[in-house]
Amino acid sequence: MTFQRKNLGKFGEDEAVQELQSFGYKVLERNYRNQIGEIDIIGKDGSTLCFIEVKTKSGIGFGSPEEMVNKRKQQKIIRIAQLYLLENKLKDIDWRIDVVAVDNSNDEIRIIKNAVEG
């Protein structure tokens, strides 16, 4: 990953955290990693545990940021979330997977709740 893409990703995550907090989310972890992969943000929306994937785009080519979370990426996020729940003994907790789309081409941030069915 290039330095420029890394900076764009970090910028997007920082913007996503601010937006999530403005909507009442509590951020618990950033860049959580296990043997399956990484999830950008783990937080709570009320009593619901949220695994949050952030996608940031600076241009309009190749679709919207949220369209970048393809089926393969969705399946990986589900597996990461399930392992997190297992490792933390959270079997009876409400949880969901959200996507935050940071679109720099029009300065828009969208929170898509329950974007991936787990």
C-alpha contacts under 8 A as a table, 3 or more apart, distances in Angstrom:
res1	aa1	res2	aa2	distance
1	M	5	R	6.39
1	M	6	K	6.58
2	T	5	R	5.26
2	T	6	K	6.23
3	F	6	K	5.09
3	F	7	N	6.17
4	Q	7	N	5.15
4	Q	8	L	6.21
5	R	8	L	4.98
5	R	9	G	6.09
6	K	9	G	5.06
6	K	10	K	6.18
7	N	10	K	5.10
7	N	11	F	6.02
8	L	11	F	5.05
8	L	12	G	6.09
8	L	56	T	6.94
8	L	57	K	7.87
9	G	12	G	5.05
9	G	13	E	6.19
9	G	55	K	7.47
9	G	56	T	6.16
10	K	13	E	5.09
10	K	14	D	6.15
11	F	14	D	5.17
11	F	15	E	6.20
12	G	15	E	5.08
12	G	16	A	6.00
12	G	54	V	7.02
12	G	55	K	7.15
12	G	56	T	5.39
12	G	102	V	5.93
13	E	16	A	4.91
13	E	17	V	6.13
13	E	40	D	7.35
13	E	54	V	6.21
14	D	17	V	5.22
14	D	18	Q	6.47
15	E	18	Q	5.24
15	E	19	E	6.25
15	E	102	V	7.63
16	A	19	E	5.05
16	A	20	L	5.96
16	A	54	V	7.06
16	A	100	V	6.39
16	A	102	V	7.18
16	A	109	I	7.38
17	V	20	L	5.13
17	V	21	Q	6.06
17	V	27	V	7.27
18	Q	21	Q	5.23
18	Q	22	S	6.19
19	E	22	S	5.10
19	E	23	F	6.54
19	E	109	I	7.56
20	L	23	F	5.21
20	L	24	G	6.53
20	L	25	Y	5.27
20	L	26	K	7.75
20	L	111	I	7.76
21	Q	24	G	4.97
21	Q	25	Y	4.81
21	Q	26	K	6.21
21	Q	27	V	7.39
22	S	25	Y	7.35
24	G	45	D	6.65
24	G	46	G	7.73
25	Y	43	G	6.44
25	Y	44	K	5.45
25	Y	45	D	4.67
25	Y	46	G	7.14
26	K	43	G	5.33
26	K	44	K	5.08
26	K	45	D	6.62
27	V	30	R	7.65
27	V	41	I	7.07
27	V	42	I	6.23
27	V	43	G	4.23
27	V	44	K	6.55
28	L	41	I	7.58
28	L	42	I	5.56
28	L	43	G	4.86
28	L	44	K	7.30
29	E	32	Y	6.33
29	E	41	I	5.72
29	E	42	I	5.07
29	E	43	G	6.75
30	R	39	I	7.65
30	R	40	D	5.56
30	R	41	I	4.49
30	R	42	I	6.39
31	N	38	E	6.17
31	N	39	I	5.65
31	N	40	D	4.49
31	N	41	I	5.98
32	Y	38	E	5.53
32	Y	39	I	5.41
32	Y	40	D	6.50
32	Y	41	I	6.97
32	Y	42	I	7.43
33	R	36	I	7.74
33	R	37	G	5.66
33	R	38	E	4.30
33	R	39	I	6.55
34	N	37	G	5.54
34	N	38	E	6.51
34	N	80	I	7.08
34	N	84	Y	7.86
36	I	76	K	7.43
36	I	79	R	7.22
36	I	80	I	5.89
37	G	76	K	7.48
37	G	77	I	7.99
37	G	80	I	6.40
38	E	77	I	7.97
38	E	80	I	7.19
39	I	42	I	7.34
39	I	51	F	6.89
39	I	52	I	6.72
39	I	53	E	6.14
39	I	77	I	6.89
39	I	80	I	7.31
40	D	51	F	7.85
40	D	52	I	6.08
40	D	53	E	5.38
40	D	54	V	6.28
41	I	51	F	6.15
41	I	52	I	4.97
41	I	53	E	6.67
41	I	54	V	7.86
42	I	49	L	7.33
42	I	50	C	5.68
42	I	51	F	4.77
42	I	52	I	5.98
43	G	49	L	5.94
43	G	50	C	5.12
43	G	51	F	6.64
43	G	52	I	7.54
44	K	47	S	6.32
44	K	48	T	5.48
44	K	49	L	4.61
44	K	50	C	5.52
45	D	48	T	5.27
45	D	49	L	6.58
45	D	50	C	6.83
47	S	94	D	7.34
48	T	93	I	7.31
48	T	94	D	5.09
48	T	95	W	5.20
48	T	96	R	7.24
49	L	93	I	7.40
49	L	94	D	6.27
49	L	95	W	4.54
49	L	96	R	6.54
50	C	95	W	5.67
50	C	96	R	5.15
50	C	97	I	5.59
50	C	98	D	6.57
51	F	81	A	6.71
51	F	95	W	7.74
51	F	96	R	6.40
51	F	97	I	4.77
51	F	98	D	6.20
52	I	97	I	5.80
52	I	98	D	4.79
52	I	99	V	5.46
52	I	100	V	7.00
53	E	97	I	7.69
53	E	98	D	6.44
53	E	99	V	4.82
53	E	100	V	6.28
54	V	99	V	5.79
54	V	100	V	4.77
54	V	101	A	6.07
54	V	102	V	7.36
55	K	65	P	5.24
55	K	66	E	6.39
55	K	68	M	7.19
55	K	69	V	7.83
55	K	99	V	7.47
55	K	100	V	6.34
55	K	101	A	5.11
55	K	102	V	6.10
56	T	65	P	5.79
56	T	101	A	6.04
56	T	102	V	4.56
56	T	103	D	5.92
56	T	104	N	7.37
57	K	60	I	7.59
57	K	64	S	7.59
57	K	65	P	5.77
57	K	102	V	6.43
57	K	103	D	5.24
57	K	104	N	5.99
57	K	105	S	7.37
58	S	103	D	6.27
58	S	104	N	4.63
58	S	105	S	5.32
59	G	103	D	7.84
59	G	104	N	7.01
59	G	105	S	5.35
60	I	63	G	6.45
60	I	64	S	7.07
60	I	105	S	6.46
63	G	67	E	6.23
63	G	68	M	7.61
64	S	67	E	5.31
64	S	68	M	7.05
64	S	101	A	7.85
64	S	103	D	7.52
65	P	68	M	5.43
65	P	69	V	7.74
65	P	101	A	5.24
65	P	102	V	6.71
65	P	103	D	6.59
66	E	69	V	5.72
66	E	99	V	6.82
66	E	100	V	7.35
66	E	101	A	5.45
67	E	70	N	6.58
69	V	72	R	7.96
69	V	73	K	5.64
69	V	74	Q	6.30
70	N	73	K	5.29
70	N	74	Q	6.11
71	K	74	Q	4.94
71	K	75	Q	6.16
72	R	75	Q	5.24
72	R	76	K	6.35
73	K	76	K	5.08
73	K	77	I	6.21
74	Q	77	I	5.15
74	Q	78	I	6.27
74	Q	116	V	6.31
75	Q	78	I	5.14
75	Q	79	R	6.36
76	K	79	R	5.14
76	K	80	I	6.21
77	I	80	I	5.07
77	I	81	A	6.10
77	I	97	I	7.99
78	I	81	A	5.12
78	I	82	Q	6.10
78	I	97	I	7.84
78	I	116	V	7.97
78	I	118	G	5.70
79	R	82	Q	5.09
79	R	83	L	6.19
80	I	83	L	5.29
80	I	84	Y	6.21
81	A	84	Y	5.03
81	A	85	L	6.22
82	Q	85	L	5.13
82	Q	86	L	6.18
83	L	86	L	4.98
83	L	87	E	5.96
84	Y	87	E	5.19
84	Y	88	N	6.06
85	L	88	N	5.23
85	L	89	K	5.90
85	L	90	L	4.90
85	L	91	K	6.39
86	L	89	K	5.06
86	L	90	L	6.31
86	L	91	K	6.82
87	E	90	L	7.89
90	L	93	I	5.79
96	R	113	K	7.79
96	R	114	N	5.55
96	R	116	V	7.61
96	R	117	E	7.54
96	R	118	G	6.95
97	I	113	K	6.98
97	I	114	N	5.17
97	I	115	A	6.04
97	I	116	V	5.48
97	I	117	E	7.22
97	I	118	G	7.29
98	D	111	I	7.09
98	D	112	I	5.58
98	D	113	K	4.59
98	D	114	N	5.04
98	D	115	A	5.10
98	D	116	V	6.80
99	V	111	I	6.02
99	V	112	I	5.16
99	V	113	K	6.70
99	V	114	N	7.85
99	V	115	A	6.01
100	V	109	I	6.91
100	V	110	R	5.60
100	V	111	I	4.57
100	V	112	I	6.14
101	A	108	E	7.98
101	A	109	I	5.59
101	A	110	R	5.07
101	A	111	I	6.53
101	A	112	I	7.81
102	V	107	D	7.60
102	V	108	E	6.12
102	V	109	I	4.60
102	V	110	R	6.64
103	D	106	N	6.08
103	D	107	D	5.78
103	D	108	E	5.17
103	D	109	I	6.14
104	N	107	D	4.68
104	N	108	E	6.61
105	S	108	E	7.89
112	I	115	A	5.57
114	N	117	E	6.59
